[in-house]
Amino acid sequence: MRTLDRFHHQQFCLEALQEVRREYWREQMTLDANAREEHRLMMLMMSPEKWTDTQKERAEILFREFPDIKTAFSLTHSLRMIFSQRCTKEQGAVSLHSWYSKVGEFGNKAFNDIDAAMYDREDEILNYFVNRSTNASAESLNAKIKHFRAQLRGIIDRKFFLFRLMKIYA
């Protein structure tokens, strides 16, 4: 059974959130705002439960001044919560369909693109709920292989490279 990695879609969603945030950021940009932006960036990547009191105050101001950022953050957080729940594939589908509706109401192009991509591959994405498994281990191994290959500065003898790879990582 093919299962797509949910983390990529969550990452796309975070990128869409960043795109919405950047639209407003460009309008408000000043030298002082650049320093505060780094702090907001870190805050928006976390769940609200992990925010400090100061971050909660800043989020309240940010969301009051820029409601679209609040909506984008809410959509991103709700997608994170969908994948954190323990449920069946069918229950996951119901949750995702509800999320699609919220994305449609928001009407943001970046989120609509994510919505469409997820909808096209929905069955494979929902396979995550069968065993709650991802391809994270395969991606980790792939990263190690890329790093190993980079250390060698290229591959001349492919058989020997594969032999060394097998001895090190097998």
N, C-alpha and C positions, 0 to 999 in steps of 0.2 A: 504494500500500500504506500503510495507516494504521499509524503507529508511536507508541506512547505513550512519554512521557518517563520514563525510569527514575529520574530524580532526585527526582520527586515521591514515588515509592514508598520510595526511600531516606530521604527527609525524613520520611515517615510512620513509618518504622521508627525513625528517630532520636527522633521524638516519643514513640513507644511506649517506647523505652528511657528517655526522660526521665520518663515516667509511672511506670514501675517504680521508678526512682531516687527520684522525689518521694515515693512511698508510704513508703519507709524514711526519707527526709529529714524528713518531718513528725514521725515518731516520735522522731527524734534531735535535733530543732531546738533550738539554743541560740544566744545571741548570737555566741559564738565560732565555732559551726558555720557560720553564714552566710558568714563570710569564707572558710572552707575550701571551701565549696560552689562558689563561683565558680571556684576552681582545678580542682576535680573536673569541673565542667561542661566546661571547655576540654579537659581530658585525655580525657574520654569521646568527644569529637567527632573525635579524631584516631586514626589507625592506631597500634597499639602500637609499630611500628617507629620512629615519630617521637617517642616519649616520652623524656623525659630520665630520668636515673637516679632522681631524686627522684620523678618521676611514676610510674615503675615500682614503687617502694617503696609509694607511696600506693595504687596500683592493687591491689597484692598485699594490703594491709590491707583496702581497701574490698571486694574480691572475697571475701576470707576471712570478713569480718563479714556480708556481704550476698550470698549466692550467687546470688540472683535477678538482681541487677544484673550479676553476671558472665555469667550466661546471656543476659540481654538484650543486653549488650555483644557477646557472642560471635555472637549471631544478627545483630545489626546489622553487625558487621564481616564476617561471612561473606556477607551480601547484597552488601556493597560489593565483596567479592572476586569474587563471581559475575559482576558487571557489568564488572569490570576485566579478566577473562580474554578472550583472543581465541579464540573458538570458533564453531561453527555454531549455528544456531537450535535444532537438535535436541539438541546437547550442552548448550546453555543451559537447555533444558527439563528435562533430566535433573538438572542442578544445582539448578534451582528446585524440582523435586519433592522432592529431598533436603532442601532448606531448609524446605519445607512440613512435612515429617515432623518436623524438629527443632522447629519452631514448635508443632506439635501436642503433642509431648512436653512442652514448656514449659508449655502450658496457660494462658498469660496472655491476658486478654481483649483488650488493646490489640494484641498481636501477632497474635492470632487474627483480629481485624478486618482487619489489613493483609493477612494470608494470604488471607482470603476475597476481598478486593477485588482482589488480584493474580491470584488463581485465576480470577475472573470475566472478567478482561481479559487473560489470559495470552498469547493469540496476538499481540495488539497489543504487549504488553510485549516478547515475544520477538523481534519484528521489529527491535529494537535490534541484535541480533546479526547481522542481514543486512548492514547497512552501518555499524554502530556509530554511528548518527546519532540525534540527539535534536532536539527542537524548541527548544533553548536559544537559537538565534539569533532565532526568532520571539518568544520570551518577552522577549529583550533589547529587540527593537524595540518590543514592546508596552509595556515599562517606559518607554522613551524617549517614546513617544506619550503615555502617562499623565502623565509629567513635563511635557511640552510643553503639554498641555491644562491642567494645574494652574497653569502660569505665566500662562495667559491668563485664569484664573479663570472658566472657563465658555466655552461656544461659542454664539454667536448666529447667525453666518452659516456654516452647515455647508460649503457649497461652497468658500468662501474658506479655511476651516480645512483642508479636504482639499488644496486647492491649495498652501497654505503647507507643509503636512506633506510633500507630494510634493517640493517644491523643496528642503526641508531634508534629508530622509532618503532620497530616491531616488537 
